C-alpha cells in the first residue's frame, strides 16, 4: 500500500480526514497548534500543516474510493502520475511534529526569486537564486560560481 496525497476544498482538511477514517480509509492530516488572534481574545487552534492536503494510504485499485467523501477534489500529481509519499517521509513528519522543541512551522513552495541552499549533489552547500520553476525543471542562478543551473525532474 502506498501513501497518496489528495487535494481537498480549502479549509476542509480535518473534515475530509474524519470522513475518510469513518469510511475505513487510513489517512493522515498533520496538524499544528497556532495561537489565533481575534478582536476580543486569543485562542490556541489546531490547523493543518499543509493547506488543502491530506495523506491517504491505500491500494492502487482502491484509489477512486476517496471520491465518495465530500470535500475531496483530486489527487496531487507529480510528473503525470499520482504523487506517492514514502512511509519514511510520513514517519518523519509525525515524529517531527511530536518534538517538544518545535515552536512554529511554516510550509511554503519554492518561488521565483527565492534564495535557497543546495543540500546535495555536485553543488552542495552552494547558495542559489530561483529564476524559473516549471513542471519539468528548475533554473537556478549560482552567483558565487557565475553560472546558471538547470535541474530536470526524472
C-alpha positions in Angstrom: 0.0 0.0 0.0 1.2 3.5 -0.9 0.6 6.9 0.7 -1.0 9.3 -1.8 -1.8 13.0 -1.4 -5.3 14.2 -2.0 -6.2 17.8 -2.6 -9.3 19.0 -0.7 -11.5 22.0 -0.8 -10.0 24.9 1.1 -10.3 24.6 4.9 -11.8 21.1 4.6 -8.8 19.1 5.6 -9.9 18.0 9.1 -13.5 17.2 7.9 -12.2 15.1 5.0 -9.7 13.2 7.2 -12.5 12.4 9.7 -14.9 11.2 7.0 -12.1 9.1 5.4 -11.4 7.4 8.7 -15.1 6.7 9.2 -15.1 5.1 5.7 -12.3 2.8 6.8 -9.6 4.5 4.8 -6.2 5.1 6.5 -5.4 8.8 6.4 -3.1 11.3 8.0 -3.7 15.1 8.3 -0.7 16.6 10.1 -1.9 19.3 12.5 0.0 22.1 14.3 -1.2 24.3 17.1 -1.2 28.0 16.5 -2.4 31.0 18.5 -5.0 32.9 16.6 -5.8 36.5 17.5 -9.4 37.7 17.4 -10.5 41.2 18.3 -11.6 40.1 21.7 -9.4 37.1 22.6 -6.5 34.8 21.7 -7.1 31.1 21.2 -5.0 28.0 20.5 -6.3 26.2 17.4 -5.1 23.2 15.5 -4.6 23.9 11.8 -3.3 21.6 9.1 0.4 21.8 8.4 -0.3 21.5 4.6 -3.2 23.6 3.3 -5.7 21.5 1.3 -3.7 18.3 1.6 -4.5 15.0 3.3 -2.4 11.9 3.0 -4.2 8.6 2.3 -2.8 5.0 2.4 -4.5 2.5 0.2 -4.0 0.1 -2.7 -3.8 1.4 -6.3 -7.0 -0.3 -7.2 -8.9 1.5 -4.3 -7.8 5.0 -5.2 -11.2 6.1 -6.5 -12.9 5.2 -3.2 -11.8 8.6 -1.7 -14.1 10.4 -4.1 -17.1 9.1 -2.1 -16.2 11.6 0.6 -17.4 15.2 0.1 -14.6 17.8 0.1 -12.1 15.6 -1.9 -11.2 17.4 -5.1 -8.5 15.3 -6.7 -5.2 13.6 -6.3 -1.9 15.5 -6.3 0.1 14.5 -9.4 3.8 14.6 -9.9 5.2 14.2 -13.4 1.9 12.9 -14.8 1.4 10.3 -12.1 -0.3 10.4 -8.7 2.3 11.6 -6.1 3.5 8.8 -3.8 4.9 9.6 -0.4 7.3 7.1 1.2 6.4 5.6 4.6 9.6 7.1 6.0 8.6 10.6 5.0 5.2 10.2 6.8 7.1 8.9 9.9 9.5 11.9 9.7 6.5 14.3 9.6 4.8 12.5 12.6 7.9 12.4 14.7 8.9 16.0 13.9 5.5 17.3 15.0 5.8 15.4 18.3 9.1 17.0 19.1 8.7 19.4 22.1 11.4 21.7 20.7 9.3 22.9 17.8 7.7 26.4 18.4 6.4 27.2 14.9 6.2 25.5 11.5 5.5 27.2 8.2 5.3 25.4 4.8 5.9 27.4 1.6 6.5 26.5 -2.0 9.7 27.4 -3.8 9.0 30.6 -5.9 10.9 32.7 -8.4 13.3 35.0 -6.6 13.8 32.7 -3.5 17.3 32.2 -2.2 18.0 28.5 -1.4 20.9 26.5 -0.3 21.6 23.3 -2.3 21.9 20.3 0.1 23.2 17.5 -2.2 24.9 16.8 -5.5 27.9 18.4 -7.2 26.8 21.9 -6.0 26.1 21.0 -2.3 26.4 23.9 0.1 26.1 26.5 -2.7 23.5 29.3 -2.5 21.3 29.8 -5.5 18.5 32.2 -6.6 15.5 30.5 -8.2 15.0 32.0 -11.7 12.3 29.7 -13.0 10.0 26.9 -11.7 8.1 24.7 -14.2 6.5 21.3 -14.2 9.7 19.7 -15.7 12.6 21.7 -14.2 14.1 24.4 -12.0 16.5 27.1 -13.2 18.9 28.3 -10.5 21.5 31.1 -10.6 24.7 30.3 -8.8 26.1 33.7 -8.3 29.2 32.5 -6.4 30.2 30.3 -9.4 28.9 32.7 -12.1 26.7 30.1 -13.7 23.1 29.0 -14.3 22.0 25.5 -13.2 19.0 23.7 -14.9 17.7 20.8 -12.8 15.3 18.5 -14.7 13.0 16.1 -12.9 13.1 12.4 -13.5 
